[in-house]
Amino acid sequence: MSATDHLIHANSVYVETFPGARPLRPKLALTIIECMDSRLDTFAALGLQIGDAHIIRNAGGLITDDVLRSLALSQRYLGTREVMIMHHTNCGMTGFDDVAFRAQLAADSGVEPGWDVPGFTDIEDQVRKSVSAVRSCGWIPHRDEVRGFVFDVAAGRITEVTV
């Protein structure tokens, strides 16, 4: 059985106890921006329930144009007001070579990517840069409550980064 087949089966079990639709707007008026890393169980780690917050995930939890687009929609149309940025220890983007990666993609496909995937070396510095990027974006109306954290993947603990 493939991984997708396993998930389809798990969904049929889930449907039997599905509680029904929830409100469109996140209950906590919160958006969390974080890495796509499969080790992050955001709901359990932060005591969240389905419907509490928007969660935007990408490689490294970096503040890209697409993240800002999603955050602008989250705030302007779906009522969120706070932003939690959560990077993590032992991230695959630490020391990532964007230039080599994009060159390999171009060599393999014949098409140069129109985007980049910048790596970083200092996780706390990257959190500060991410918070600054959100706070300085004019598309985002609620920028006072933007806070940054590092999640320790070995201990499950979050630590706030002073900005």
C-alpha positions as CSV (number, residue, x, y, z in Angstrom):
1,M,0.0,0.0,0.0
2,S,1.4,3.4,-1.0
3,A,1.6,6.3,1.5
4,T,-1.3,8.0,-0.3
5,D,-3.4,4.9,-0.1
6,H,-2.7,4.7,3.6
7,L,-3.9,8.3,4.0
8,I,-7.1,7.7,2.0
9,H,-7.9,4.8,4.3
10,A,-7.1,7.0,7.4
11,N,-9.5,9.6,6.0
12,S,-12.4,7.1,5.8
13,V,-11.8,6.4,9.5
14,Y,-11.7,10.1,10.3
15,V,-14.9,10.8,8.5
16,E,-16.7,8.5,10.9
17,T,-16.0,10.9,13.8
18,F,-15.7,14.2,11.9
19,P,-17.2,16.9,14.1
20,G,-18.5,19.0,11.2
21,A,-17.5,22.3,9.6
22,R,-15.9,25.0,11.7
23,P,-15.9,28.8,11.3
24,L,-13.8,30.2,8.4
25,R,-12.1,32.7,10.6
26,P,-9.4,31.4,13.0
27,K,-10.7,31.4,16.6
28,L,-7.5,32.9,18.0
29,A,-7.1,35.5,15.2
30,L,-3.5,34.2,14.8
31,T,-1.3,33.2,11.9
32,I,1.7,30.9,12.5
33,I,4.5,31.0,9.9
34,E,6.8,28.0,10.2
35,C,9.0,25.5,8.4
36,M,7.5,22.5,6.5
37,D,9.7,20.1,8.5
38,S,7.7,16.9,9.2
39,R,9.0,16.8,12.8
40,L,7.0,19.9,13.8
41,D,3.7,19.0,15.4
42,T,2.4,22.5,15.8
43,F,-1.0,21.6,17.2
44,A,0.4,19.4,20.0
45,A,3.4,21.7,20.7
46,L,1.3,24.8,21.1
47,G,-2.0,23.3,22.4
48,L,-3.9,24.3,19.3
49,Q,-7.1,22.8,18.0
50,I,-8.3,22.7,14.4
51,G,-9.8,26.1,13.6
52,D,-7.6,28.1,16.1
53,A,-5.0,29.5,13.7
54,H,-3.8,29.8,10.1
55,I,-0.6,27.9,9.6
56,I,1.6,28.9,6.7
57,R,4.5,26.5,6.0
58,N,7.4,26.5,3.6
59,A,11.1,25.4,3.5
60,G,12.7,27.2,6.4
61,G,9.6,29.1,7.4
62,L,11.1,32.0,5.4
63,I,9.2,35.2,4.6
64,T,8.8,34.9,0.9
65,D,6.4,36.9,-1.4
66,D,4.0,33.9,-1.2
67,V,4.0,34.0,2.6
68,L,3.3,37.7,2.6
69,R,0.5,37.1,0.1
70,S,-1.1,34.5,2.3
71,L,-0.6,36.6,5.4
72,A,-2.2,39.6,3.7
73,L,-5.2,37.5,2.9
74,S,-5.3,36.0,6.4
75,Q,-5.4,39.5,8.0
76,R,-7.4,41.5,5.5
77,Y,-10.1,38.9,4.7
78,L,-10.1,36.3,7.4
79,G,-9.6,38.4,10.6
80,T,-6.2,37.4,11.9
81,R,-4.3,40.1,13.9
82,E,-1.3,38.3,15.5
83,V,1.7,36.6,13.8
84,M,3.9,34.0,15.4
85,I,7.0,33.1,13.4
86,M,8.5,29.8,14.5
87,H,11.8,28.6,13.1
88,H,13.5,25.5,14.5
89,T,16.7,23.9,15.4
90,N,18.4,21.4,13.1
91,C,16.7,22.9,10.1
92,G,17.6,21.6,6.6
93,M,17.9,25.2,5.4
94,T,20.8,25.8,7.7
95,G,23.8,26.2,5.5
96,F,21.7,25.5,2.4
97,D,23.5,26.4,-0.9
98,D,20.8,28.2,-2.9
99,V,23.1,29.0,-5.9
100,A,24.1,25.4,-6.3
101,F,20.5,24.1,-5.9
102,R,19.1,26.5,-8.5
103,A,22.0,25.7,-10.9
104,Q,21.2,22.0,-10.5
105,L,17.5,22.6,-11.2
106,A,18.4,24.6,-14.4
107,A,20.8,21.9,-15.5
108,D,18.3,19.1,-15.0
109,S,15.3,20.9,-16.5
110,G,16.7,23.5,-18.9
111,V,14.7,26.2,-17.0
112,E,16.2,28.6,-14.5
113,P,13.9,29.1,-11.5
114,G,12.5,32.5,-11.0
115,W,12.7,32.2,-7.2
116,D,15.5,31.5,-4.7
117,V,15.8,29.4,-1.6
118,P,18.2,31.3,0.7
119,G,19.7,29.3,3.4
120,F,21.0,30.7,6.7
121,T,23.6,30.0,9.3
122,D,22.2,31.7,12.5
123,I,18.7,30.6,13.4
124,E,18.1,33.4,15.9
125,D,19.3,36.0,13.4
126,Q,17.0,34.5,10.8
127,V,14.1,34.8,13.2
128,R,14.9,38.5,13.6
129,K,15.0,39.0,9.9
130,S,11.7,37.2,9.4
131,V,10.0,39.3,12.1
132,S,11.4,42.5,10.5
133,A,10.2,41.4,7.1
134,V,6.7,41.0,8.3
135,R,6.7,44.2,10.4
136,S,7.9,46.2,7.4
137,C,5.4,44.9,4.9
138,G,2.8,47.5,4.1
139,W,0.4,44.8,2.9
140,I,0.0,43.6,6.4
141,P,-2.3,45.9,8.5
142,H,-1.6,44.3,11.9
143,R,2.1,44.4,12.5
144,D,2.3,45.3,16.2
145,E,1.9,41.7,17.4
146,V,4.6,39.9,15.4
147,R,6.8,37.7,17.5
148,G,9.5,35.2,16.7
149,F,10.5,31.9,18.3
150,V,12.8,28.9,17.9
151,F,11.4,25.4,18.4
152,D,13.9,22.9,19.7
153,V,13.2,19.7,17.8
154,A,15.1,17.6,20.4
155,A,13.2,19.0,23.4
156,G,9.8,20.3,22.0
157,R,10.4,23.6,23.7
158,I,9.9,27.0,22.1
159,T,12.1,30.0,23.0
160,E,11.2,33.6,22.2
161,V,13.8,35.5,20.2
162,T,14.1,39.1,21.3
163,V,14.0,41.5,18.4
